[in-house]
Amino acid sequence: MNLRRDLNINYFNPAIDARPNPNFADINLETASGQNVYHALQTTFNKRFTNGIQIDANYTWSHAIDDVDDQGLFDGAPQDNNNYRAERGNSSGDARHSGSFNLLYDLPVGQGKMLLGGARGFTNKLIGGWQIAGLGQFRSGIASTVYIPISQTGNFDYSNQRPDVVAGQNVYPANQTINNWLNAAAFPLR
């Protein structure tokens, strides 16, 4: 599937201290050059028991991979216009595991049932045919990427700039907390 990608083809080049076309500032193009791949395995389990219980369960394992970020959450521009391969990775909506289940129970009340089985007419319409249902769902978390909010290339591009990872440095701190989830020393600014 081709996804929308934003390209600035007139970035400032620090090596020559100018833009390729100095008569213009940014020249932005929208292309359909982004790629997306989705792999999935889906399973369903349905069982209806004779005592009025019905169970439905669904599970999906999936892996979504792309080379352009979701423009609703991020910028669609690549970090490097000349290297789209560096953009390839888990999609911003990649949730590997998701599932749902529901349970339906026909209450044994009313005509022909275990409780008040002799009910007829209005009484049966009032107390019969009731059900209790429960449902739930679960989903694994979505991966995150570390971004740098400043231009690292000297071309004034502030979108989708990512740091390098220091070899041998653990990306998680020893004293990991909800407010200290990643080790900042593992992701230095150049």
N, C-alpha and C positions, 0 to 999 in steps of 0.2 A: 504494500500500500504506500503510495506517495504522500508525504506530509508536507505541509507548508514550511518553508525555511526562509528567514530574512537574511539578506546579504548586503553588507556595505562594501561596495567595490572601489571606494575612494578613501580608504583608511590613510591616516597620516603615517608616513614611513620615517621612523627616527633615523634610519641609516642615511637618508638623503635630506632629512629635515624639511620634507615637503610631502604633498599629496601627489598621487599619480596624475591627477588632473587638477592643477592649482586654481582653475577657474571656478571650481565648485567646492562646497563643503562635503558633507556626506552624500553619497549617491546610493540609495537603498533600493534593492530589488527584492521582490517576492518570487520565489520559485517553488516548484513542487518536487524538490530534489531530496527531501527527507525520506528515510526508509523506516519501516516498522515491521516487526515479525512477532507473531503471537503463537505460542505452543500451549496446548492445554490437554488435560485428561479430565473428563467429567464422568461422575458416577451417580446413580440414583438408586435408592432402596425404597420400595413401597411394600407395606404389609398391612392387610386388613384381617383382624382377628374376629372370631365368631362372637366374642363377648362385647362387641361394639367399640373396640379400640382400633384406630387406624394410625399408622406411623409412616411418615414420609421423611426421608433424609437425602440430602444432596451434598456432594463434595466436588470441588474443582481444584486441581493443581494446575497452575499456569505460570508462564514466564513470558513477559513482554519485554522486547528489546527494541530500541530505536536509536537513531543518531540525530535527533532534534528534540528539544524539550517541549513540553506541553505549553503552548503559547498562552493558555489561560492562567498558568502559574508562573511561568518563566519567560525569558526572551527566546525567540526562535533563531537567534543568530548564533553561529558557531564561534568557538573561541579562536579558531584559526581557519580562515576561508580556504586555505590550501591543504587542510588536513581534516576531512570529515570523519576519517576513521577514528580520530581521537574523541569524537563525540559519541561513538557507539557504546552503549551500556544499557543497564536496566532502565526501563521507561519510568517516568515519574509516577505512574499509576500501577506499577508492578507489585501486586499482592499475590504471593505464591500460593497461599492456602486460603480457601474460603468455603464456607459450608452453611447450610441451613437445615433446620429440622422443624417438623410440626407434629403434634400429637392431637388427635381428635377422639373424644370419648362421648358416645351416645349414652346419656343418662338412662338408667333402667327404670324409668317412671312413665306410667301411662298405659294405655290399652295394649294387652299382650306382653307387658314387661313384668319384671320381678316385683316392683313396687306399684301398688295401685293399678294392677293389671286389669281390673274390671271396670275401669273408668270409661265412660261413654260421653258422647255429645260435647257440650260446652266444657265440662270438667276435663275431658281428655284433651281438648284443644288448648286449655289453659296450662295443664301440667305436663302434657306429653310432648315429645319431639325436641326436648332441650338437649344441647350438647355443650361440652366444655372443651376448649381448645387451648393449647399452649404452643408457642413457637419461639425459636431462637435462631441466632446466626452468629457466626464467628468469622474472623478474617485476620490473617497475619498482617504485620505492619508493612509499611512502604519504605523502601530504602531511601536514604537521603544522600545528598552530595554536598561537599564543602565548597563554597564559593568565596571569592575575594571581591569585596565591594569597591575596589579601586583598579585603575588601568595598570596592568602589568606589562603591557607591550609598548607603551608609549604612543599608541595610536588613538587615545581617548575613548577606547571601547571599555565601558564599565559593565557590560553584560557578559555573563557566562565565563568569567575569568576564574580558573581553578588553580589551586596551588599544587606543587609537587609534594610527594610524600617522602619524608626522610627515611632512607633505607635503615632498617634495624630498629627504628623508633616505633614503639607500640602506639597505635592510634587511639587506644583507650587509656585513660589515666588510671593509676593505681587506686586512687580514692574516688572512683566513679560515683557520681550522684546525678540526679535529674537535671541539675544546673551545671554540672561539669561532666558531660557525657563523652566528649572527644578531647584528646590531648592536643592542645594548641601547638606544642613544640613539634608535633609530627607533621604540621602543615605550615611551613614557613613562607613568608613573603620573599620574593627574589630580591 
